Amino acid sequence: MNEDMMTESERTSTLTDPTLGATTGRGKGVFYVHTLGCQMNVHDSERIAGVLEDDGYMPATEEQAADKDVDLIVMNTCAVRENAAERMYGTIGLWADLKRTHPNMQIAIGGCMAQLDRKRIAQKAPWVDAVFGTKNIGSLPRLLDQARMAGTCQVEVADKLDYFPSQLPVARASKVSSWVSISIGCNNTCTFCIVPTTRGKEHDRRPGDILAEIRRCVDEGAKEVTLLGQNVNSFGYGIGDRYAFSKLLRACGDIEGLERVRFTSPHPAAFTDDVIAAMAETPNVMHQLHMPLQSGSDKILRAMRRSYRSAKFLDILRKVREAMPDAQISTDIIVGFPGETDEDFEATMGVVRQARFQSAFTFEYSPRPGTPAAEMEQVPHEVVQERFDRLVKLQEQITEEELAKFEGRDVEVMITGAQGKKDSATHRVTGRERTGVLVHIGVPDGEPMPQIGDFVTATVTHAGRHNLIADPDVNAGQTYAVRR
């Protein structure tokens, strides 16, 4: 899972909803959560916000957050790539000046970097009031209270899971689209990945608890849920049920009012035919798949300890597309993994040409201290950069060609409120069509303006580099219809 899969508004932390009127008073304090990283982190930030609100804190308005008129800033951090760690320390450094001008304001650091780098954060940034790990979200209010009394940074980072974060209060950022965690942690041993260290071993939630949470989301207005896990399709393996994930997908199909189900991320080694069948046969499970390739070289996959090979990966894609011809597939690729030769890189380019991903989130290899790959011989930066540029150019071409296939077709888009940068000027609304592609829709003169959560069927008139434009001309027979 990675942050590039989300629009900025889909990643935005919980703020006071301006439609509910102005916030009165500051409660125990006005807070803002700054989130780095993947969808799991975004959902964890909803739990952080829920815990704080339950303790009497109040979420900042957009204006308060922009003006830093807050009593508490919480950073939920990411440790997957080096630039995320650099962003964390850079931002904490900027907040030191803020703390000097607002001495009563508190700063808390949580998430994966807090789990990994707890001592360094407390020592390097003494202006931080609390450091809490991925398994200690519920402890944050107490740590803040203790920091006020003691005047020193309070650190609490547990290595053992005592409760699922899903048991905590939640303040969801979206009314219509909800994240639902089905597991936490990871049992894989990929040599480049720090997640097993920061999140721990995989622990699955009970299916009944997951379905109960989904029903609560729907009762509260959600029309779409995304199931989250470091490796969703190994869900149930711990109790010996290799079909648990496909059963869960099918059970989602029986929840009245649930229009769309997505999930991220599966692991190719555990991706089985029953999951493909469940996706194809359950009407509200979307034909969208984000499955990390990482490398097209079998030699590099072995060095990464990825327990599949390129032929198996491509065979999964073949089966998915045979069952769901409209499926949109995205991936993650690491360029410049230690030991990668020109031949290995060309193998990756070959798989990308065959796979024809709708999009690929491509990263230059980033050594993470504490992982086996960090101790391997590194590829020179200039070589990595040249390969990275070539791969991005290839994928950009494929993405444009794949998006162009949507032109002239009608698509159904759920309006999420995630506006594009030019939507207000062009009178467009934004959402995602069924397979996850971002669509900006122009509302024809005289036609109803859709609201968040509405479904709009519209004719695609233009394919951009990374999204679709639908500016339908109803007088020319093009489609524009709103379903609430």
Phi and psi in degrees as a GROMACS rama.xvg file:
@    title "Ramachandran Plot"
@    xaxis  label "Phi"
@    yaxis  label "Psi"
@TYPE xy
-149.512  160.662  ASN-2
-70.8477  -21.539  GLU-3
-69.9017  -11.795  ASP-4
-75.6066  -13.3297  MET-5
-109.719  146.5  MET-6
-74.2674  166.735  THR-7
-59.9392  -41.4211  GLU-8
-71.1432  -27.6962  SER-9
-71.37  -19.8751  GLU-10
-96.37  -9.35385  ARG-11
-65.189  136.017  THR-12
-71.7437  163.357  SER-13
-62.232  127.589  THR-14
-124.498  163.531  LEU-15
-60.988  132.378  THR-16
-73.7886  115.697  ASP-17
-63.6764  -21.1399  PRO-18
-72.834  -12.9599  THR-19
-92.7588  3.58066  LEU-20
92.7942  167.634  GLY-21
-68.5733  145.562  ALA-22
-73.9194  132.417  THR-23
-99.8916  125.508  THR-24
73.6099  179.711  GLY-25
-118.695  2.24504  ARG-26
57.1934  -139.087  GLY-27
-76.5849  -11.5362  LYS-28
152.5  148.787  GLY-29
-90.5812  130.487  VAL-30
-123.518  158.788  PHE-31
-139.71  136.11  TYR-32
-107.845  122.71  VAL-33
-103.056  117.132  HIS-34
-109.044  130.558  THR-35
-112.645  145.777  LEU-36
105.682  -152.696  GLY-37
-89.1121  -177.281  CYS-38
-60.7173  -34.3  GLN-39
-61.5552  -40.2882  MET-40
-66.8707  -40.0754  ASN-41
-59.9592  -43.1488  VAL-42
-68.5754  -38.8674  HIS-43
-58.8344  -36.6309  ASP-44
-65.2118  -32.8242  SER-45
-64.0438  -36.2712  GLU-46
-70.2416  -39.8849  ARG-47
-58.4921  -47.0139  ILE-48
-62.1439  -40.167  ALA-49
-63.9576  -42.1406  GLY-50
-63.8088  -42.6464  VAL-51
-66.9147  -43.7028  LEU-52
-63.2772  -37.9074  GLU-53
-64.5832  -25.4517  ASP-54
-91.8363  0.91899  ASP-55
106.631  -0.32504  GLY-56
-77.2538  161.954  TYR-57
-125.379  135.366  MET-58
-68.5161  144.267  PRO-59
-70.1044  148.694  ALA-60
-75.708  167.64  THR-61
-58.8654  -39.3537  GLU-62
-66.5264  -43.066  GLU-63
-63.208  -41.6883  GLN-64
-64.5128  -42.3078  ALA-65
-65.4461  -37.0247  ALA-66
-86.6026  -0.779671  ASP-67
57.3439  31.1147  LYS-68
-85.4612  67.1991  ASP-69
-134.292  158.628  VAL-70
-100.024  -14.77  ASP-71
-150.385  128.798  LEU-72
-116.857  129.576  ILE-73
-115.503  127.329  VAL-74
-105.444  122.532  MET-75
-99.9165  111.355  ASN-76
-98.2656  165.965  THR-77
-125.847  145.29  CYS-78
-122.463  6.34476  ALA-79
-68.6234  -40.4561  VAL-80
-124.721  155.674  ARG-81
-61.9097  -37.4119  GLU-82
-66.0798  -28.7622  ASN-83
-66.838  -39.7938  ALA-84
-66.1217  -40.3356  ALA-85
-63.9276  -40.7955  GLU-86
-62.3838  -38.4401  ARG-87
-61.2243  -53.3081  MET-88
-66.0036  -35.1993  TYR-89
-63.5619  -43.3544  GLY-90
-68.9988  -41.1908  THR-91
-59.2449  -38.1338  ILE-92
-62.9215  -41.7866  GLY-93
-63.9884  -34.6392  LEU-94
-71.0209  -16.6592  TRP-95
-62.0231  -42.0789  ALA-96
-64.3065  -39.2316  ASP-97
-63.1957  -39.4061  LEU-98
-66.9411  -33.9409  LYS-99
-66.152  -34.9863  ARG-100
-87.7689  -15.961  THR-101
-131.463  71.914  HIS-102
-62.5124  -21.0981  PRO-103
-88.4042  -7.30724  ASN-104
-72.9455  144.393  MET-105
-107.912  150.428  GLN-106
-127.476  130.486  ILE-107
-126.938  140.754  ALA-108
-120.521  122.701  ILE-109
-129.674  -173.501  GLY-110
90.4288  -163.066  GLY-111
-67.5501  -39.7431  CYS-112
-68.7091  -32.916  MET-113
-65.4211  -39.3435  ALA-114
-63.808  -38.408  GLN-115
-86.5555  -37.3124  LEU-116
-123.832  34.2844  ASP-117
-55.6657  -47.1471  ARG-118
-67.9641  -41.4892  LYS-119
-64.3232  -40.5051  ARG-120
-60.9326  -48.3542  ILE-121
-63.5876  -36.1791  ALA-122
-79.4205  -40.4749  GLN-123
-79.6757  -24.7184  LYS-124
-130.339  74.9404  ALA-125
-65.6261  -11.7618  PRO-126
-79.0617  -6.30667  TRP-127
-78.2993  136.739  VAL-128
-92.9391  -30.0721  ASP-129
-149.535  139.509  ALA-130
-125.362  123.52  VAL-131
-135.27  144.141  PHE-132
-84.737  178.411  GLY-133
-65.0592  -20.5736  THR-134
-104.254  12.2394  LYS-135
-125.601  24.8957  ASN-136
-57.0437  -41.5957  ILE-137
-65.3265  -16.5544  GLY-138
-86.2848  -7.81827  SER-139
-57.9125  -48.827  LEU-140
-57.7669  -40.8104  PRO-141
-65.1557  -41.2154  ARG-142
-62.9353  -39.1097  LEU-143
-65.4737  -41.2313  LEU-144
-61.7299  -43.7719  ASP-145
-65.4128  -37.1272  GLN-146
-65.046  -36.9792  ALA-147
-63.4082  -41.7175  ARG-148
-74.9965  -40.4488  MET-149
-86.296  -25.9673  ALA-150
73.9416  14.3352  GLY-151
-132.91  161.095  THR-152
-64.3488  132.794  CYS-153
-103.993  127.919  GLN-154
-120.302  129.038  VAL-155
-143.343  110.678  GLU-156
-134.176  111.314  VAL-157
-95.2112  143.915  ALA-158
-95.7735  -18.3791  ASP-159
-104.783  138.095  LYS-160
-83.3976  117.724  LEU-161
-100.566  -22.0084  ASP-162
-158.035  154.669  TYR-163
-78.3015  137.155  PHE-164
-54.9951  -25.748  PRO-165
-64.1177  -14.707  SER-166
-80.0742  -10.0561  GLN-167
-86.2999  160.792  LEU-168
-59.3198  156.855  PRO-169
-138.561  140.222  VAL-170
-118.656  96.1734  ALA-171
-75.0999  137.539  ARG-172
-74.3992  -25.5924  ALA-173
-120.35  140.915  SER-174
-81.4882  -23.6368  LYS-175
-112.694  -15.0754  VAL-176
-132.659  120.254  SER-177
-118.801  143.597  SER-178
-88.8757  136.71  TRP-179
-133.892  117.034  VAL-180
-80.5466  131.478  SER-181
-105.417  -17.513  ILE-182
-160.592  163.068  SER-183
-133.559  155.438  ILE-184
83.7834  176.613  GLY-185
-151.41  137.777  CYS-186
-98.625  -1.54  ASN-187
-78.4356  164.006  ASN-188
-127.637  43.4021  THR-189
-57.6135  133.375  CYS-190
-71.5211  -14.7594  THR-191
-97.6703  -7.16272  PHE-192
-106.763  135.933  CYS-193
-98.9001  -4.49319  ILE-194
-57.1876  -45.1883  VAL-195
-58.1747  -28.1848  PRO-196
-74.9685  -41.218  THR-197
-84.9076  -29.8557  THR-198
-106.754  -18.5099  ARG-199
86.0355  -174.447  GLY-200
-67.4257  157.672  LYS-201
-68.7989  133.672  GLU-202
-130.015  124.113  HIS-203
-95.3151  143.54  ASP-204
-80.4399  159.514  ARG-205
-68.7685  135.863  ARG-206
-54.482  -39.2947  PRO-207
-62.44  -37.0638  GLY-208
-67.6409  -39.1884  ASP-209
-64.2607  -48.3192  ILE-210
-64.8846  -34.9869  LEU-211
-65.0506  -39.8859  ALA-212
-66.5041  -40.1395  GLU-213
-61.0586  -43.428  ILE-214
-62.8978  -37.9633  ARG-215
-63.525  -40.7957  ARG-216
-59.7866  -45.134  CYS-217
-65.2014  -42.4231  VAL-218
-60.269  -28.7216  ASP-219
-91.8061  5.9441  GLU-220
114.049  -4.15679  GLY-221
-70.9161  139.139  ALA-222
-112.682  -10.1204  LYS-223
-140.287  140.781  GLU-224
-129.144  148.536  VAL-225
-118.586  120.332  THR-226
-80.6443  129.856  LEU-227
-115.519  141.231  LEU-228
-172.819  155.106  GLY-229
-64.2381  -31.3653  GLN-230
-148.556  83.4697  ASN-231
-61.943  -33.3119  VAL-232
-84.3538  3.99023  ASN-233
-98.1251  8.15633  SER-234
-56.4759  128.373  PHE-235
93.7914  -12.4312  GLY-236
-62.3826  -30.8191  TYR-237
-64.2107  -24.8075  GLY-238
-107.034  12.0121  ILE-239
81.8334  14.8048  GLY-240
-108.829  96.3134  ASP-241
-75.3824  -6.5727  ARG-242
-107.451  11.3769  TYR-243
-63.139  -37.6355  ALA-244
-71.0355  -42.7106  PHE-245
-64.7517  -35.4157  SER-246
-62.8166  -39.3695  LYS-247
-64.549  -42.9759  LEU-248
-60.5289  -44.1026  LEU-249
-65.9341  -36.6134  ARG-250
-65.3781  -32.6476  ALA-251
-62.1469  -29.1183  CYS-252
-67.256  -16.1451  GLY-253
-94.9681  0.962754  ASP-254
-88.0735  111.996  ILE-255
-65.5045  133.429  GLU-256
91.9051  -10.6228  GLY-257
-88.1007  109.186  LEU-258
-88.073  -33.9697  GLU-259
-140.76  137.479  ARG-260
-127.602  128.316  VAL-261
-125.755  169.076  ARG-262
-152.6  153.955  PHE-263
-162.629  142.002  THR-264
-117.669  144.305  SER-265
-87.3054  162.527  PRO-266
-110.81  130.473  HIS-267
-54.9364  -32.7714  PRO-268
-65.867  -27.4425  ALA-269
-109.124  10.842  ALA-270
-85.528  112.353  PHE-271
-113.4  164.801  THR-272
-62.2919  -30.4738  ASP-273
-67.2604  -29.0214  ASP-274
-70.1402  -41.6192  VAL-275
-59.779  -44.0922  ILE-276
-63.0894  -42.2977  ALA-277
-63.303  -40.3566  ALA-278
-62.9012  -43.6392  MET-279
-72.7877  -30.7563  ALA-280
-101.066  -8.80259  GLU-281
-102.53  111.637  THR-282
-57.8846  -32.9292  PRO-283
-93.3513  4.23847  ASN-284
-88.8651  120.046  VAL-285
-74.9673  149.862  MET-286
-86.8435  59.3729  HIS-287
-127.01  133.322  GLN-288
-140.023  121.053  LEU-289
-108.676  108.776  HIS-290
-129.622  113.261  MET-291
-65.9962  125.872  PRO-292
-85.6702  -47.3528  LEU-293
72.5418  -47.4905  GLN-294
-157.806  149.118  SER-295
-94.8872  -0.101194  GLY-296
-94.8545  124.793  SER-297
-63.7694  -33.2937  ASP-298
-63.8706  -43.678  LYS-299
-70.584  -37.3187  ILE-300
-59.6857  -39.412  LEU-301
-64.2138  -43.3398  ARG-302
-65.1098  -29.639  ALA-303
-79.4907  -10.8622  MET-304
59.9131  40.872  ARG-305
-92.0814  116.407  ARG-306
-85.6887  53.0541  SER-307
-155.458  169.332  TYR-308
-126.257  168.374  ARG-309
-60.5063  -35.5459  SER-310
-63.6249  -40.8478  ALA-311
-65.6205  -41.9438  LYS-312
-58.264  -49.0114  PHE-313
-65.6607  -31.9887  LEU-314
-68.1604  -36.9729  ASP-315
-61.3417  -45.902  ILE-316
-61.0326  -39.1984  LEU-317
-60.8955  -45.52  ARG-318
-65.3843  -39.6797  LYS-319
-61.6949  -45.2232  VAL-320
-73.6156  -28.1913  ARG-321
-67.2127  -39.3799  GLU-322
-78.8353  -31.0249  ALA-323
-138.834  84.8583  MET-324
-58.5877  -23.2847  PRO-325
-88.2998  1.00518  ASP-326
-58.3466  136.186  ALA-327
-106.878  123.622  GLN-328
-118.603  129.057  ILE-329
-120.352  169.28  SER-330
-154.186  172.233  THR-331
-116.927  141.114  ASP-332
-137.408  134.395  ILE-333
-103.353  126.78  ILE-334
-104.76  135.028  VAL-335
83.2972  27.6104  GLY-336
-59.8955  145.166  PHE-337
-48.9935  130.328  PRO-338
88.966  -3.63273  GLY-339
-67.7853  123.873  GLU-340
-99.6184  173.439  THR-341
-57.9557  -39.1531  ASP-342
-64.3482  -41.4644  GLU-343
-62.657  -43.2926  ASP-344
-64.8926  -41.1431  PHE-345
-62.4375  -31.7818  GLU-346
-63.5799  -39.7591  ALA-347
-63.1889  -45.2601  THR-348
-58.7696  -39.0672  MET-349
-64.4481  -42.3574  GLY-350
-65.371  -40.1248  VAL-351
-61.901  -40.8789  VAL-352
-63.3013  -39.6514  ARG-353
-74.0409  -39.9609  GLN-354
-72.955  -33.3271  ALA-355
49.0924  62.4279  ARG-356
-64.8801  145.115  PHE-357
-66.4855  -33.7156  GLN-358
-157.595  157.271  SER-359
-138.999  129.584  ALA-360
-95.3497  106.624  PHE-361
-107.045  131.68  THR-362
-129.684  139.955  PHE-363
-73.2955  135.357  GLU-364
-53.5134  133.782  TYR-365
-124.004  111.827  SER-366
-63.3793  129.384  PRO-367
-109.891  117.582  ARG-368
-53.5722  135.025  PRO-369
98.0082  -6.30125  GLY-370
-103.841  150.105  THR-371
-58.4993  -36.2409  PRO-372
-66.2701  -25.9035  ALA-373
-65.3815  -22.0816  ALA-374
-92.5786  -4.30826  GLU-375
-82.8878  165.563  MET-376
-69.4962  125.147  GLU-377
-86.5659  151.455  GLN-378
-81.6651  136.413  VAL-379
-54.6525  141.434  PRO-380
-58.3473  -41.9709  HIS-381
-64.1964  -32.146  GLU-382
-69.6924  -44.5278  VAL-383
-60.4003  -44.0061  VAL-384
-61.4954  -43.6215  GLN-385
-63.7924  -41.6039  GLU-386
-66.8307  -43.1078  ARG-387
-57.2401  -46.7996  PHE-388
-62.0991  -40.2627  ASP-389
-65.6466  -41.8517  ARG-390
-67.4665  -42.9042  LEU-391
-60.9682  -42.2741  VAL-392
-61.0356  -44.0697  LYS-393
-61.8579  -48.0274  LEU-394
-66.6613  -37.1621  GLN-395
-58.9773  -41.0919  GLU-396
-63.8658  -45.3927  GLN-397
-64.3112  -42.5107  ILE-398
-59.2558  -46.1012  THR-399
-60.4109  -43.0596  GLU-400
-65.5913  -40.2133  GLU-401
-70.087  -40.1828  GLU-402
-67.7809  -32.4165  LEU-403
-61.079  -24.2538  ALA-404
-66.9626  -17.3226  LYS-405
-80.1727  -18.2844  PHE-406
-60.6632  130.937  GLU-407
86.9649  -8.14452  GLY-408
-93.051  153.088  ARG-409
-87.8487  134.983  ASP-410
-127.038  149.269  VAL-411
-101.096  123.232  GLU-412
-119.09  129.164  VAL-413
-89.3572  122.228  MET-414
-75.4623  122.379  ILE-415
-105.733  -12.1079  THR-416
85.6162  -0.134555  GLY-417
-82.0207  85.5774  ALA-418
-72.9572  143.984  GLN-419
-76.7446  169.057  GLY-420
-62.6276  -28.0553  LYS-421
-108.674  7.33019  LYS-422
-60.9195  -42.7312  ASP-423
-65.4595  -34.3112  SER-424
-76.3674  -31.6171  ALA-425
-99.816  3.91714  THR-426
57.3943  41.9773  HIS-427
-107.959  156.456  ARG-428
-116.067  162.532  VAL-429
-131.247  145.289  THR-430
-168.424  -167.606  GLY-431
-120.166  138.646  ARG-432
-79.1808  178.277  GLU-433
-58.9026  -34.0151  ARG-434
-93.4151  11.5613  THR-435
97.473  -3.05635  GLY-436
-72.9766  136.266  VAL-437
-73.4496  132.803  LEU-438
-130.946  131.561  VAL-439
-103.463  123.665  HIS-440
-113.583  125.816  ILE-441
-85.7172  129.414  GLY-442
-85.5816  116.144  VAL-443
-62.8973  150.934  PRO-444
-56.2362  132.575  ASP-445
85.1089  -6.59201  GLY-446
-94.9312  154.428  GLU-447
-65.7374  142.467  PRO-448
-83.2981  119.927  MET-449
-72.3195  152.578  PRO-450
-106.892  166.547  GLN-451
-57.2115  129.578  ILE-452
96.7484  -12.8093  GLY-453
-74.8902  159.018  ASP-454
-112.434  127.748  PHE-455
-117.108  126.49  VAL-456
-99.9956  121.788  THR-457
-143.754  155.126  ALA-458
-84.7117  128.661  THR-459
-74.0257  125.902  VAL-460
-107.376  -17.232  THR-461
-156.951  140.625  HIS-462
-106.251  122.087  ALA-463
-86.4596  -168.618  GLY-464
-74.7137  -29.6283  ARG-465
-136.354  3.42633  HIS-466
-153.918  176.885  ASN-467
-115.405  149.691  LEU-468
-115.4  130.641  ILE-469
-123.125  100.953  ALA-470
-116.118  71.3585  ASP-471
-69.8775  143.378  PRO-472
-103.249  99.216  ASP-473
-66.2717  -27.6943  VAL-474
-70.1166  -20.8057  ASN-475
-96.5615  9.31067  ALA-476
92.1328  3.03261  GLY-477
-77.9694  160.49  GLN-478
-96.9395  135.628  THR-479
-149.051  113.587  TYR-480
-144.372  137.683  ALA-481
-111.029  131.857  VAL-482
-121.729  127.034  ARG-483
